[in-house]
Amino acid sequence: MKCLLKSGDTDKIIFFAGVSRQKEIYVMAGNYLQTEDWKSKPELLKSIISFYTKGKAPHLLANFYVSCAQVSVSTF
């Protein structure tokens, strides 16, 4: 997974994390996807939420929702 993260191939990262069954992989993928342009790509938004949920990382999911709210507030 670390090599995929360094490569920056988002599609392969999502695929690998999707077939993985390790919590750490889900969290790593969610963290990486947050660095991408998730604001304009709804499929990344869904993947981030899914990976944090599967990774059993409610604190990271909560922080992501805070980021979403801040983006919404700043655009209006």
N, C-alpha and C positions, 0 to 999 in steps of 0.2 A: 504494500500500500504506500509505503514511504516513497518508493520509486515513482509510482503513479502520481503522487502529489507533486513531486519535483518536476515531472514531465508537464503537468498542467493540462492534461487531456481530460476535460470535464466528463465527457461521455463515458470514457473507460472507468473513471473513478466512480461514477454513479452505478455503472454495471457491476463492478467488482464489489462495491459495498452492498449492492442489492442481493448478490448471491452469497455473500459472506454471512456468517452467523456469530460473529464476535462483536461484543459491545464496543470495544476499542476502535474497531474499523468503522462502525457506524458513527461514532463521535468524531473520529478524524475526518471522515467524509463530510459530515455536517459542518465542522469548523472550516474546512476548505471551501465548501460551497458558499459560506457566508462572505468570503473574500471576493467572490464573483459578483456579477451584476444581477443579483436576485430580484432587485426592484422592478426590472423591466421584463424578467423572464419567470412567469408563474410556475413553470415546471421545476425550476430550481427551488422556489419557495416550498412547493409540495415535498420535494426531496429532502430539504433541510428538516422540515417538521417530521417527516417519516423517519429519518435517520436518528434524530434525537429521541423520538418516541421508542424506536426499536432498541436504541442504545441505553435506554432507561436513564436518561440524563435530564430530569425535569428542571434542574436549575439552569442548564444551558438552553433548554427550550423556552423557559420563562424570559431569560435574557434576550433571546431572539425575538420573542413577541414584543418586548420593550423596544427593541430596535425598529421593528415594524411600525409600532405606534409613533415613535419619534419621526420616522420618515413621513408617515401620514400627516402628522401635525405640521411638520415643516413645509410640506407641499401646499397646505391650505393656509 
